[in-house]
Amino acid sequence: MKEKTADGQDLSYITVELTDNNSIRNPKADDLVSFEVEGRGTIAGVGNANPVNLESFQQSQRKAWHGRCLVVVKSDTVAGKIVLKASSKGLPSMKLEIESN
């Protein structure tokens, strides 16, 4: 579990990699990854480093590029647990817990 400050300003940069059963990233993967935050945080932005991508950075989803994408989670001003969930059609979902104090 990662720890952050509950000041409404602290950011967590989380890279999501699309991997096979051996945890090897698929560099050709461009699946759409959807993000959801529960608890004391919000999604501040998403990205994928693709220089020609015109999608908004202020969505709760992003297509992977070279098998990766990024979500930025911002802490709330109230301490507590932040739970980030990532899902993509046909792939197992992922959950990450962040504690803000």
Backbone as XML, in Angstrom:
<?xml version="1.0"?>
<chain id="A" units="angstrom">
  <residue number="1" name="MET">
    <atom name="N" x="0.840" y="-1.171" z="0.000"/>
    <atom name="CA" x="0.000" y="0.000" z="0.000"/>
    <atom name="C" x="0.890" y="1.240" z="0.000"/>
  </residue>
  <residue number="2" name="LYS">
    <atom name="N" x="0.625" y="2.152" z="-0.889"/>
    <atom name="CA" x="1.365" y="3.414" z="-0.973"/>
    <atom name="C" x="0.741" y="4.426" z="-0.022"/>
  </residue>
  <residue number="3" name="GLU">
    <atom name="N" x="1.529" y="5.394" z="0.468"/>
    <atom name="CA" x="1.000" y="6.431" z="1.354"/>
    <atom name="C" x="1.164" y="7.803" z="0.715"/>
  </residue>
  <residue number="4" name="LYS">
    <atom name="N" x="0.129" y="8.622" z="0.860"/>
    <atom name="CA" x="0.108" y="9.982" z="0.333"/>
    <atom name="C" x="-0.418" y="10.929" z="1.401"/>
  </residue>
  <residue number="5" name="THR">
    <atom name="N" x="-0.220" y="12.214" z="1.195"/>
    <atom name="CA" x="-0.706" y="13.233" z="2.117"/>
    <atom name="C" x="-2.114" y="13.655" z="1.713"/>
  </residue>
  <residue number="6" name="ALA">
    <atom name="N" x="-3.009" y="13.733" z="2.687"/>
    <atom name="CA" x="-4.394" y="14.134" z="2.430"/>
    <atom name="C" x="-4.499" y="15.654" z="2.415"/>
  </residue>
  <residue number="7" name="ASP">
    <atom name="N" x="-3.913" y="16.271" z="1.392"/>
    <atom name="CA" x="-3.925" y="17.736" z="1.300"/>
    <atom name="C" x="-4.648" y="18.240" z="0.049"/>
  </residue>
  <residue number="8" name="GLY">
    <atom name="N" x="-5.256" y="17.344" z="-0.722"/>
    <atom name="CA" x="-5.945" y="17.747" z="-1.945"/>
    <atom name="C" x="-4.997" y="18.113" z="-3.073"/>
  </residue>
  <residue number="9" name="GLN">
    <atom name="N" x="-3.698" y="17.916" z="-2.875"/>
    <atom name="CA" x="-2.689" y="18.285" z="-3.868"/>
    <atom name="C" x="-1.766" y="17.127" z="-4.252"/>
  </residue>
  <residue number="10" name="ASP">
    <atom name="N" x="-1.596" y="16.157" z="-3.363"/>
    <atom name="CA" x="-0.652" y="15.063" z="-3.570"/>
    <atom name="C" x="-1.128" y="14.165" z="-4.714"/>
  </residue>
  <residue number="11" name="LEU">
    <atom name="N" x="-0.204" y="13.835" z="-5.624"/>
    <atom name="CA" x="-0.540" y="13.039" z="-6.804"/>
    <atom name="C" x="0.203" y="11.709" z="-6.797"/>
  </residue>
  <residue number="12" name="SER">
    <atom name="N" x="-0.476" y="10.684" z="-7.299"/>
    <atom name="CA" x="0.131" y="9.367" z="-7.517"/>
    <atom name="C" x="0.088" y="9.086" z="-9.014"/>
  </residue>
  <residue number="13" name="TYR">
    <atom name="N" x="1.246" y="8.825" z="-9.619"/>
    <atom name="CA" x="1.350" y="8.504" z="-11.037"/>
    <atom name="C" x="1.462" y="6.986" z="-11.154"/>
  </residue>
  <residue number="14" name="ILE">
    <atom name="N" x="0.453" y="6.362" z="-11.748"/>
    <atom name="CA" x="0.393" y="4.907" z="-11.792"/>
    <atom name="C" x="0.419" y="4.441" z="-13.242"/>
  </residue>
  <residue number="15" name="THR">
    <atom name="N" x="1.447" y="3.669" z="-13.582"/>
    <atom name="CA" x="1.577" y="3.111" z="-14.929"/>
    <atom name="C" x="0.905" y="1.749" z="-14.972"/>
  </residue>
  <residue number="16" name="VAL">
    <atom name="N" x="0.063" y="1.560" z="-15.973"/>
    <atom name="CA" x="-0.612" y="0.287" z="-16.188"/>
    <atom name="C" x="0.033" y="-0.372" z="-17.396"/>
  </residue>
  <residue number="17" name="GLU">
    <atom name="N" x="0.428" y="-1.633" z="-17.242"/>
    <atom name="CA" x="1.013" y="-2.385" z="-18.350"/>
    <atom name="C" x="0.113" y="-3.566" z="-18.688"/>
  </residue>
  <residue number="18" name="LEU">
    <atom name="N" x="-0.117" y="-3.782" z="-19.974"/>
    <atom name="CA" x="-0.895" y="-4.916" z="-20.442"/>
    <atom name="C" x="0.074" y="-6.053" z="-20.722"/>
  </residue>
  <residue number="19" name="THR">
    <atom name="N" x="-0.026" y="-7.115" z="-19.932"/>
    <atom name="CA" x="0.947" y="-8.203" z="-19.975"/>
    <atom name="C" x="0.279" y="-9.538" z="-20.289"/>
  </residue>
  <residue number="20" name="ASP">
    <atom name="N" x="1.120" y="-10.506" z="-20.640"/>
    <atom name="CA" x="0.619" y="-11.862" z="-20.862"/>
    <atom name="C" x="0.679" y="-12.640" z="-19.543"/>
  </residue>
  <residue number="21" name="ASN">
    <atom name="N" x="0.407" y="-13.935" z="-19.602"/>
    <atom name="CA" x="0.402" y="-14.765" z="-18.389"/>
    <atom name="C" x="1.765" y="-14.866" z="-17.713"/>
  </residue>
  <residue number="22" name="ASN">
    <atom name="N" x="2.831" y="-14.516" z="-18.428"/>
    <atom name="CA" x="4.184" y="-14.541" z="-17.862"/>
    <atom name="C" x="4.647" y="-13.159" z="-17.414"/>
  </residue>
  <residue number="23" name="SER">
    <atom name="N" x="3.717" y="-12.210" z="-17.320"/>
    <atom name="CA" x="3.994" y="-10.821" z="-16.913"/>
    <atom name="C" x="4.906" y="-10.090" z="-17.890"/>
  </residue>
  <residue number="24" name="ILE">
    <atom name="N" x="4.868" y="-10.476" z="-19.159"/>
    <atom name="CA" x="5.642" y="-9.793" z="-20.192"/>
    <atom name="C" x="4.709" y="-8.823" z="-20.918"/>
  </residue>
  <residue number="25" name="ARG">
    <atom name="N" x="5.104" y="-7.549" z="-20.951"/>
    <atom name="CA" x="4.288" y="-6.512" z="-21.591"/>
    <atom name="C" x="4.153" y="-6.783" z="-23.083"/>
  </residue>
  <residue number="26" name="ASN">
    <atom name="N" x="2.926" y="-6.586" z="-23.593"/>
    <atom name="CA" x="2.658" y="-6.739" z="-25.012"/>
    <atom name="C" x="2.832" y="-5.369" z="-25.686"/>
  </residue>
  <residue number="27" name="PRO">
    <atom name="N" x="3.918" y="-5.134" z="-26.407"/>
    <atom name="CA" x="4.173" y="-3.818" z="-26.994"/>
    <atom name="C" x="3.195" y="-3.446" z="-28.113"/>
  </residue>
  <residue number="28" name="LYS">
    <atom name="N" x="2.383" y="-4.383" z="-28.570"/>
    <atom name="CA" x="1.397" y="-4.090" z="-29.621"/>
    <atom name="C" x="0.002" y="-3.833" z="-29.045"/>
  </residue>
  <residue number="29" name="ALA">
    <atom name="N" x="-0.159" y="-3.992" z="-27.749"/>
    <atom name="CA" x="-1.469" y="-3.826" z="-27.118"/>
    <atom name="C" x="-1.903" y="-2.371" z="-27.136"/>
  </residue>
  <residue number="30" name="ASP">
    <atom name="N" x="-3.151" y="-2.151" z="-27.566"/>
    <atom name="CA" x="-3.724" y="-0.798" z="-27.568"/>
    <atom name="C" x="-5.142" y="-0.815" z="-27.004"/>
  </residue>
  <residue number="31" name="ASP">
    <atom name="N" x="-5.396" y="-1.730" z="-26.070"/>
    <atom name="CA" x="-6.714" y="-1.891" z="-25.461"/>
    <atom name="C" x="-7.125" y="-0.630" z="-24.704"/>
  </residue>
  <residue number="32" name="LEU">
    <atom name="N" x="-8.433" y="-0.403" z="-24.643"/>
    <atom name="CA" x="-8.982" y="0.686" z="-23.857"/>
    <atom name="C" x="-9.025" y="0.251" z="-22.394"/>
  </residue>
  <residue number="33" name="VAL">
    <atom name="N" x="-8.422" y="1.040" z="-21.517"/>
    <atom name="CA" x="-8.393" y="0.740" z="-20.080"/>
    <atom name="C" x="-9.271" y="1.774" z="-19.381"/>
  </residue>
  <residue number="34" name="SER">
    <atom name="N" x="-10.229" y="1.289" z="-18.586"/>
    <atom name="CA" x="-11.132" y="2.165" z="-17.834"/>
    <atom name="C" x="-10.702" y="2.195" z="-16.373"/>
  </residue>
  <residue number="35" name="PHE">
    <atom name="N" x="-10.758" y="3.388" z="-15.779"/>
    <atom name="CA" x="-10.334" y="3.580" z="-14.399"/>
    <atom name="C" x="-11.504" y="4.044" z="-13.550"/>
  </residue>
  <residue number="36" name="GLU">
    <atom name="N" x="-11.477" y="3.624" z="-12.292"/>
    <atom name="CA" x="-12.490" y="4.034" z="-11.323"/>
    <atom name="C" x="-11.794" y="4.220" z="-9.983"/>
  </residue>
  <residue number="37" name="VAL">
    <atom name="N" x="-12.133" y="5.300" z="-9.283"/>
    <atom name="CA" x="-11.547" y="5.558" z="-7.967"/>
    <atom name="C" x="-12.659" y="5.564" z="-6.932"/>
  </residue>
  <residue number="38" name="GLU">
    <atom name="N" x="-12.422" y="4.848" z="-5.834"/>
    <atom name="CA" x="-13.330" y="4.850" z="-4.693"/>
    <atom name="C" x="-12.574" y="5.380" z="-3.491"/>
  </residue>
  <residue number="39" name="GLY">
    <atom name="N" x="-13.283" y="6.025" z="-2.600"/>
    <atom name="CA" x="-12.658" y="6.513" z="-1.378"/>
    <atom name="C" x="-12.232" y="7.958" z="-1.486"/>
  </residue>
  <residue number="40" name="ARG">
    <atom name="N" x="-11.094" y="8.282" z="-0.876"/>
    <atom name="CA" x="-10.629" y="9.656" z="-0.685"/>
    <atom name="C" x="-9.680" y="10.153" z="-1.773"/>
  </residue>
  <residue number="41" name="GLY">
    <atom name="N" x="-10.102" y="10.029" z="-3.049"/>
    <atom name="CA" x="-9.279" y="10.511" z="-4.147"/>
    <atom name="C" x="-10.092" y="10.666" z="-5.418"/>
  </residue>
  <residue number="42" name="THR">
    <atom name="N" x="-9.471" y="11.264" z="-6.416"/>
    <atom name="CA" x="-10.105" y="11.456" z="-7.724"/>
    <atom name="C" x="-9.073" y="11.224" z="-8.818"/>
  </residue>
  <residue number="43" name="ILE">
    <atom name="N" x="-9.566" y="11.010" z="-10.023"/>
    <atom name="CA" x="-8.675" y="10.897" z="-11.178"/>
    <atom name="C" x="-8.335" y="12.310" z="-11.638"/>
  </residue>
  <residue number="44" name="ALA">
    <atom name="N" x="-7.052" y="12.642" z="-11.631"/>
    <atom name="CA" x="-6.602" y="13.961" z="-12.064"/>
    <atom name="C" x="-6.307" y="13.977" z="-13.560"/>
  </residue>
  <residue number="45" name="GLY">
    <atom name="N" x="-5.992" y="12.819" z="-14.133"/>
    <atom name="CA" x="-5.694" y="12.761" z="-15.559"/>
    <atom name="C" x="-5.263" y="11.378" z="-15.984"/>
  </residue>
  <residue number="46" name="VAL">
    <atom name="N" x="-5.236" y="11.188" z="-17.301"/>
    <atom name="CA" x="-4.792" y="9.928" z="-17.898"/>
    <atom name="C" x="-3.889" y="10.254" z="-19.076"/>
  </residue>
  <residue number="47" name="GLY">
    <atom name="N" x="-3.064" y="9.308" z="-19.483"/>
    <atom name="CA" x="-2.181" y="9.522" z="-20.626"/>
    <atom name="C" x="-1.642" y="8.213" z="-21.138"/>
  </residue>
  <residue number="48" name="ASN">
    <atom name="N" x="-0.929" y="8.291" z="-22.271"/>
    <atom name="CA" x="-0.317" y="7.078" z="-22.817"/>
    <atom name="C" x="0.973" y="7.354" z="-23.593"/>
  </residue>
  <residue number="49" name="ALA">
    <atom name="N" x="1.455" y="8.571" z="-23.632"/>
    <atom name="CA" x="2.708" y="8.971" z="-24.278"/>
    <atom name="C" x="2.670" y="8.938" z="-25.799"/>
  </residue>
  <residue number="50" name="ASN">
    <atom name="N" x="1.520" y="8.623" z="-26.388"/>
    <atom name="CA" x="1.401" y="8.619" z="-27.844"/>
    <atom name="C" x="1.378" y="10.078" z="-28.333"/>
  </residue>
  <residue number="51" name="PRO">
    <atom name="N" x="2.370" y="10.509" z="-29.091"/>
    <atom name="CA" x="2.458" y="11.920" z="-29.485"/>
    <atom name="C" x="1.369" y="12.375" z="-30.452"/>
  </residue>
  <residue number="52" name="VAL">
    <atom name="N" x="0.649" y="11.454" z="-31.083"/>
    <atom name="CA" x="-0.402" y="11.856" z="-32.024"/>
    <atom name="C" x="-1.804" y="11.601" z="-31.465"/>
  </residue>
  <residue number="53" name="ASN">
    <atom name="N" x="-1.896" y="11.197" z="-30.209"/>
    <atom name="CA" x="-3.187" y="10.929" z="-29.587"/>
    <atom name="C" x="-3.884" y="12.244" z="-29.254"/>
  </residue>
  <residue number="54" name="LEU">
    <atom name="N" x="-5.145" y="12.378" z="-29.656"/>
    <atom name="CA" x="-5.887" y="13.604" z="-29.420"/>
    <atom name="C" x="-6.971" y="13.452" z="-28.351"/>
  </residue>
  <residue number="55" name="GLU">
    <atom name="N" x="-6.990" y="12.318" z="-27.645"/>
    <atom name="CA" x="-7.984" y="12.101" z="-26.603"/>
    <atom name="C" x="-7.736" y="13.051" z="-25.429"/>
  </residue>
  <residue number="56" name="SER">
    <atom name="N" x="-8.813" y="13.408" z="-24.741"/>
    <atom name="CA" x="-8.714" y="14.276" z="-23.577"/>
    <atom name="C" x="-7.957" y="13.592" z="-22.455"/>
  </residue>
  <residue number="57" name="PHE">
    <atom name="N" x="-7.165" y="14.369" z="-21.731"/>
    <atom name="CA" x="-6.442" y="13.858" z="-20.571"/>
    <atom name="C" x="-7.335" y="13.796" z="-19.337"/>
  </residue>
  <residue number="58" name="GLN">
    <atom name="N" x="-8.541" y="14.341" z="-19.445"/>
    <atom name="CA" x="-9.432" y="14.445" z="-18.287"/>
    <atom name="C" x="-10.584" y="13.448" z="-18.360"/>
  </residue>
  <residue number="59" name="GLN">
    <atom name="N" x="-10.313" y="12.256" z="-18.830"/>
    <atom name="CA" x="-11.313" y="11.198" z="-18.882"/>
    <atom name="C" x="-10.989" y="10.147" z="-17.836"/>
  </residue>
  <residue number="60" name="SER">
    <atom name="N" x="-11.864" y="9.170" z="-17.716"/>
    <atom name="CA" x="-11.598" y="8.065" z="-16.791"/>
    <atom name="C" x="-11.193" y="6.811" z="-17.559"/>
  </residue>
  <residue number="61" name="GLN">
    <atom name="N" x="-10.738" y="6.998" z="-18.799"/>
    <atom name="CA" x="-10.277" y="5.877" z="-19.611"/>
    <atom name="C" x="-9.210" y="6.351" z="-20.585"/>
  </residue>
  <residue number="62" name="ARG">
    <atom name="N" x="-8.399" y="5.383" z="-21.055"/>
    <atom name="CA" x="-7.346" y="5.716" z="-22.017"/>
    <atom name="C" x="-6.947" y="4.443" z="-22.747"/>
  </residue>
  <residue number="63" name="LYS">
    <atom name="N" x="-6.721" y="4.564" z="-24.056"/>
    <atom name="CA" x="-6.197" y="3.440" z="-24.815"/>
    <atom name="C" x="-4.701" y="3.310" z="-24.511"/>
  </residue>
  <residue number="64" name="ALA">
    <atom name="N" x="-4.262" y="2.078" z="-24.371"/>
    <atom name="CA" x="-2.840" y="1.830" z="-24.150"/>
    <atom name="C" x="-2.077" y="2.122" z="-25.437"/>
  </residue>
  <residue number="65" name="TRP">
    <atom name="N" x="-0.815" y="2.446" z="-25.300"/>
    <atom name="CA" x="0.083" y="2.633" z="-26.439"/>
    <atom name="C" x="1.356" y="1.876" z="-26.120"/>
  </residue>
  <residue number="66" name="HIS">
    <atom name="N" x="1.745" y="0.994" z="-27.005"/>
    <atom name="CA" x="2.882" y="0.092" z="-26.758"/>
    <atom name="C" x="2.684" y="-0.698" z="-25.463"/>
  </residue>
  <residue number="67" name="GLY">
    <atom name="N" x="1.403" y="-1.010" z="-25.167"/>
    <atom name="CA" x="1.103" y="-1.833" z="-24.000"/>
    <atom name="C" x="1.095" y="-1.115" z="-22.671"/>
  </residue>
  <residue number="68" name="ARG">
    <atom name="N" x="1.101" y="0.233" z="-22.697"/>
    <atom name="CA" x="1.124" y="1.004" z="-21.443"/>
    <atom name="C" x="0.178" y="2.187" z="-21.497"/>
  </residue>
  <residue number="69" name="CYS">
    <atom name="N" x="-0.306" y="2.565" z="-20.336"/>
    <atom name="CA" x="-1.001" y="3.843" z="-20.169"/>
    <atom name="C" x="-0.789" y="4.299" z="-18.722"/>
  </residue>
  <residue number="70" name="LEU">
    <atom name="N" x="-1.216" y="5.499" z="-18.432"/>
    <atom name="CA" x="-0.946" y="6.130" z="-17.141"/>
    <atom name="C" x="-2.223" y="6.735" z="-16.591"/>
  </residue>
  <residue number="71" name="VAL">
    <atom name="N" x="-2.409" y="6.625" z="-15.295"/>
    <atom name="CA" x="-3.488" y="7.332" z="-14.608"/>
    <atom name="C" x="-2.867" y="8.099" z="-13.446"/>
  </residue>
  <residue number="72" name="VAL">
    <atom name="N" x="-3.332" y="9.326" z="-13.246"/>
    <atom name="CA" x="-2.857" y="10.172" z="-12.151"/>
    <atom name="C" x="-4.006" y="10.318" z="-11.163"/>
  </residue>
  <residue number="73" name="VAL">
    <atom name="N" x="-3.754" y="9.938" z="-9.903"/>
    <atom name="CA" x="-4.771" y="9.999" z="-8.861"/>
    <atom name="C" x="-4.381" y="11.089" z="-7.871"/>
  </residue>
  <residue number="74" name="LYS">
    <atom name="N" x="-5.353" y="11.958" z="-7.562"/>
    <atom name="CA" x="-5.117" y="13.064" z="-6.627"/>
    <atom name="C" x="-5.800" y="12.758" z="-5.300"/>
  </residue>
  <residue number="75" name="SER">
    <atom name="N" x="-5.091" y="13.035" z="-4.205"/>
    <atom name="CA" x="-5.646" y="12.803" z="-2.871"/>
    <atom name="C" x="-6.731" y="13.832" z="-2.558"/>
  </residue>
  <residue number="76" name="ASP">
    <atom name="N" x="-7.600" y="13.470" z="-1.642"/>
    <atom name="CA" x="-8.644" y="14.351" z="-1.133"/>
    <atom name="C" x="-8.056" y="15.142" z="0.039"/>
  </residue>
  <residue number="77" name="THR">
    <atom name="N" x="-8.833" y="16.048" z="0.604"/>
    <atom name="CA" x="-8.375" y="16.797" z="1.780"/>
    <atom name="C" x="-8.710" y="16.074" z="3.082"/>
  </residue>
  <residue number="78" name="VAL">
    <atom name="N" x="-9.374" y="14.931" z="2.968"/>
    <atom name="CA" x="-9.718" y="14.115" z="4.133"/>
    <atom name="C" x="-8.925" y="12.819" z="4.042"/>
  </residue>
  <residue number="79" name="ALA">
    <atom name="N" x="-8.279" y="12.432" z="5.136"/>
    <atom name="CA" x="-7.477" y="11.210" z="5.152"/>
    <atom name="C" x="-8.356" y="9.978" z="4.973"/>
  </residue>
  <residue number="80" name="GLY">
    <atom name="N" x="-7.771" y="8.952" z="4.381"/>
    <atom name="CA" x="-8.489" y="7.697" z="4.194"/>
    <atom name="C" x="-7.915" y="6.897" z="3.048"/>
  </residue>
  <residue number="81" name="LYS">
    <atom name="N" x="-8.559" y="5.788" z="2.763"/>
    <atom name="CA" x="-8.100" y="4.874" z="1.727"/>
    <atom name="C" x="-8.604" y="5.318" z="0.353"/>
  </residue>
  <residue number="82" name="ILE">
    <atom name="N" x="-7.724" y="5.240" z="-0.650"/>
    <atom name="CA" x="-8.071" y="5.474" z="-2.055"/>
    <atom name="C" x="-7.913" y="4.127" z="-2.752"/>
  </residue>
  <residue number="83" name="VAL">
    <atom name="N" x="-8.943" y="3.695" z="-3.452"/>
    <atom name="CA" x="-8.884" y="2.434" z="-4.186"/>
    <atom name="C" x="-9.028" y="2.733" z="-5.668"/>
  </residue>
  <residue number="84" name="LEU">
    <atom name="N" x="-7.994" y="2.385" z="-6.437"/>
    <atom name="CA" x="-8.012" y="2.554" z="-7.889"/>
    <atom name="C" x="-8.306" y="1.200" z="-8.522"/>
  </residue>
  <residue number="85" name="LYS">
    <atom name="N" x="-9.287" y="1.169" z="-9.419"/>
    <atom name="CA" x="-9.612" y="-0.045" z="-10.165"/>
    <atom name="C" x="-9.383" y="0.237" z="-11.649"/>
  </residue>
  <residue number="86" name="ALA">
    <atom name="N" x="-8.725" y="-0.700" z="-12.317"/>
    <atom name="CA" x="-8.491" y="-0.601" z="-13.763"/>
    <atom name="C" x="-9.058" y="-1.850" z="-14.414"/>
  </residue>
  <residue number="87" name="SER">
    <atom name="N" x="-9.753" y="-1.663" z="-15.537"/>
    <atom name="CA" x="-10.328" y="-2.812" z="-16.235"/>
    <atom name="C" x="-10.258" y="-2.577" z="-17.735"/>
  </residue>
  <residue number="88" name="SER">
    <atom name="N" x="-10.208" y="-3.687" z="-18.452"/>
    <atom name="CA" x="-10.175" y="-3.667" z="-19.906"/>
    <atom name="C" x="-10.879" y="-4.929" z="-20.401"/>
  </residue>
  <residue number="89" name="LYS">
    <atom name="N" x="-11.696" y="-4.778" z="-21.404"/>
    <atom name="CA" x="-12.484" y="-5.905" z="-21.916"/>
    <atom name="C" x="-11.567" y="-7.082" z="-22.270"/>
  </residue>
  <residue number="90" name="GLY">
    <atom name="N" x="-11.917" y="-8.269" z="-21.745"/>
    <atom name="CA" x="-11.167" y="-9.474" z="-22.046"/>
    <atom name="C" x="-9.916" y="-9.688" z="-21.219"/>
  </residue>
  <residue number="91" name="LEU">
    <atom name="N" x="-9.619" y="-8.761" z="-20.314"/>
    <atom name="CA" x="-8.424" y="-8.876" z="-19.472"/>
    <atom name="C" x="-8.832" y="-8.856" z="-18.002"/>
  </residue>
  <residue number="92" name="PRO">
    <atom name="N" x="-8.034" y="-9.463" z="-17.122"/>
    <atom name="CA" x="-8.365" y="-9.396" z="-15.692"/>
    <atom name="C" x="-8.254" y="-7.959" z="-15.188"/>
  </residue>
  <residue number="93" name="SER">
    <atom name="N" x="-9.148" y="-7.591" z="-14.291"/>
    <atom name="CA" x="-9.090" y="-6.241" z="-13.726"/>
    <atom name="C" x="-8.031" y="-6.188" z="-12.630"/>
  </residue>
  <residue number="94" name="MET">
    <atom name="N" x="-7.689" y="-4.958" z="-12.231"/>
    <atom name="CA" x="-6.633" y="-4.717" z="-11.266"/>
    <atom name="C" x="-7.139" y="-3.745" z="-10.216"/>
  </residue>
  <residue number="95" name="LYS">
    <atom name="N" x="-6.635" y="-3.884" z="-8.991"/>
    <atom name="CA" x="-7.019" y="-2.964" z="-7.915"/>
    <atom name="C" x="-5.759" y="-2.575" z="-7.154"/>
  </residue>
  <residue number="96" name="LEU">
    <atom name="N" x="-5.633" y="-1.290" z="-6.836"/>
    <atom name="CA" x="-4.489" y="-0.766" z="-6.087"/>
    <atom name="C" x="-5.028" y="0.103" z="-4.959"/>
  </residue>
  <residue number="97" name="GLU">
    <atom name="N" x="-4.478" y="-0.078" z="-3.760"/>
    <atom name="CA" x="-4.901" y="0.733" z="-2.617"/>
    <atom name="C" x="-3.802" y="1.738" z="-2.263"/>
  </residue>
  <residue number="98" name="ILE">
    <atom name="N" x="-4.238" y="2.961" z="-2.013"/>
    <atom name="CA" x="-3.344" y="4.055" z="-1.619"/>
    <atom name="C" x="-3.903" y="4.632" z="-0.326"/>
  </residue>
  <residue number="99" name="GLU">
    <atom name="N" x="-3.066" y="4.827" z="0.662"/>
    <atom name="CA" x="-3.512" y="5.398" z="1.940"/>
    <atom name="C" x="-3.080" y="6.862" z="1.989"/>
  </residue>
  <residue number="100" name="SER">
    <atom name="N" x="-4.042" y="7.741" z="2.304"/>
    <atom name="CA" x="-3.688" y="9.159" z="2.489"/>
    <atom name="C" x="-3.891" y="9.524" z="3.947"/>
  </residue>
  <residue number="101" name="ASN">
    <atom name="N" x="-2.904" y="10.226" z="4.535"/>
    <atom name="CA" x="-3.002" y="10.620" z="5.936"/>
    <atom name="C" x="-2.660" y="12.083" z="6.092"/>
  </residue>
</chain>
